[in-house]
Amino acid sequence: MAPLLARANEIEELAAEVERERFELRRLRERLTICRRDIANLIEIALEEGVAGNWDSIHEQYRRLVASVPRVATVAAIEPIAEQMEMLREEISNLLEVRVNAQNLSGNRDQTERHIQKTNPESTQELEAGSGNEPGAKPSSGNRPRYDPIKPFPLGR
């Protein structure tokens, strides 16, 4: 037991290192899984929406990256794959963003209609619509609560 006690600090440091590596590997696997899901969803959306682009090539690149993930992985093996996946996700996102921006810039009938708003910039009052205080609004007795006149009660002597 004496040799183990002498190396106790060294063994604790090695155990802590193994634990850090496990944590890092778990974090990388999560990052890779999320990225894989994102890419698959983005490719599916792009194909459904008919976004212009070489989606077969992008899908093939994605499949190659997925196939390159080793079954028994280490941090050193997964980290470059995760980075490549994230770059591919960014590339796809940029392609879709360009499409969305192009749609927003293209004119259509609904977007070019004029919005007519009646305002009086010199008005100092801010009135709520339907409050009955608008200029030209007619007082309505239907909006006021009805009260019965107060009846006198006889007080005993």
C-alpha positions in Angstrom: 0.0 0.0 0.0 2.9 2.4 0.6 3.7 2.7 -3.1 0.1 3.6 -3.9 0.0 6.2 -1.1 3.2 7.7 -2.4 1.6 8.1 -5.9 -1.8 9.2 -4.7 -1.5 12.8 -6.0 -0.4 11.5 -9.4 -3.3 9.0 -9.6 -5.8 11.8 -8.6 -4.4 14.0 -11.4 -4.7 11.2 -13.9 -8.2 10.5 -12.9 -9.1 14.2 -13.1 -7.6 14.3 -16.6 -9.6 11.3 -17.7 -12.8 12.9 -16.3 -12.0 16.2 -18.2 -11.5 14.2 -21.4 -14.8 12.4 -20.9 -16.6 15.6 -20.4 -15.0 17.2 -23.4 -15.9 14.1 -25.5 -19.5 14.3 -24.3 -19.6 18.0 -25.2 -18.2 17.4 -28.6 -20.6 14.5 -29.3 -23.5 16.8 -28.3 -22.2 19.6 -30.5 -21.9 17.1 -33.4 -25.4 15.7 -32.9 -27.0 19.1 -32.9 -25.1 20.1 -35.9 -26.1 17.0 -37.8 -29.8 17.6 -37.0 -29.5 21.2 -38.1 -27.9 20.3 -41.4 -30.4 17.6 -42.1 -33.3 20.0 -41.4 -31.8 22.8 -43.4 -31.2 20.6 -46.4 -34.8 19.3 -46.2 -36.2 22.8 -46.0 -34.1 23.9 -49.0 -35.3 21.0 -51.1 -38.9 21.6 -50.1 -38.8 25.3 -50.8 -36.9 24.8 -54.1 -34.0 26.9 -53.2 -31.4 27.2 -55.9 -28.2 25.5 -55.2 -26.2 22.3 -55.6 -28.0 20.4 -52.8 -26.9 17.0 -54.1 -23.3 17.9 -53.6 -24.0 19.5 -50.2 -25.9 16.4 -49.1 -23.1 14.1 -50.3 -20.6 16.2 -48.4 -22.8 15.9 -45.3 -23.0 12.1 -45.7 -19.2 11.9 -46.0 -18.7 13.8 -42.8 -21.2 11.6 -41.0 -19.6 8.5 -42.3 -16.2 9.7 -41.1 -17.2 9.8 -37.4 -15.5 6.9 -35.8 -17.5 4.5 -33.6 -14.9 4.7 -30.8 -14.1 8.3 -30.8 -11.6 10.5 -29.1 -11.6 14.3 -28.8 -8.8 14.6 -31.3 -10.8 12.5 -33.9 -14.1 14.2 -33.4 -13.1 17.9 -33.1 -12.1 18.4 -36.7 -15.2 16.7 -37.9 -17.4 18.9 -35.7 -15.7 22.0 -37.0 -16.3 20.9 -40.6 -19.9 20.2 -39.8 -20.3 23.6 -38.3 -18.8 25.2 -41.4 -21.2 23.2 -43.6 -24.1 24.3 -41.5 -23.0 28.0 -41.8 -22.7 27.6 -45.6 -26.2 26.2 -45.8 -27.6 28.9 -43.5 -26.0 31.5 -45.7 -27.5 30.1 -48.8 -30.9 30.0 -47.2 -30.5 33.5 -45.8 -29.6 34.8 -49.3 -32.8 33.3 -50.6 -34.9 34.9 -47.8 -33.2 38.3 -48.4 -33.8 38.0 -52.1 -37.5 37.3 -51.5 -37.8 40.3 -49.2 -36.2 42.6 -51.8 -38.4 41.3 -54.7 -41.5 43.4 -55.1 -44.9 41.9 -55.1 -48.4 43.4 -55.2 -48.9 43.1 -51.4 -45.7 44.8 -50.5 -46.0 47.7 -52.9 -49.4 48.9 -51.7 -49.5 52.3 -50.0 -50.3 52.5 -46.4 -52.7 55.3 -45.7 -52.8 56.6 -42.2 -54.7 59.6 -41.0 -52.8 61.5 -38.4 -52.8 65.1 -37.2 -49.2 65.9 -36.3 -50.3 69.1 -34.5 -52.6 67.3 -32.1 -51.6 67.5 -28.5 -54.1 64.9 -27.2 -53.6 61.2 -27.4 -57.0 59.5 -27.5 -57.7 55.8 -27.4 -59.9 54.5 -30.2 -63.4 53.9 -29.2 -63.2 55.9 -25.9 -65.9 58.3 -27.0 -63.6 61.3 -26.6 -62.6 61.4 -30.3 -63.2 64.7 -32.1 -66.7 64.4 -33.7 -67.8 61.5 -31.5 -71.4 61.6 -30.3 -72.0 61.0 -26.7 -73.8 57.7 -26.2 -76.1 57.0 -23.3 -75.6 53.3 -23.9 -72.0 53.4 -22.7 -72.8 55.0 -19.3 -73.9 52.9 -16.4 -77.5 53.5 -15.3 -78.1 54.4 -11.7 -81.5 54.6 -10.0 -82.1 57.8 -8.0 -81.3 57.5 -4.3 -84.5 56.8 -2.3 -84.9 58.2 1.1 -85.2 55.7 4.0 -87.2 56.7 7.0 -85.1 56.9 10.2 -86.7 55.8 13.4 -87.1 58.3 16.2 
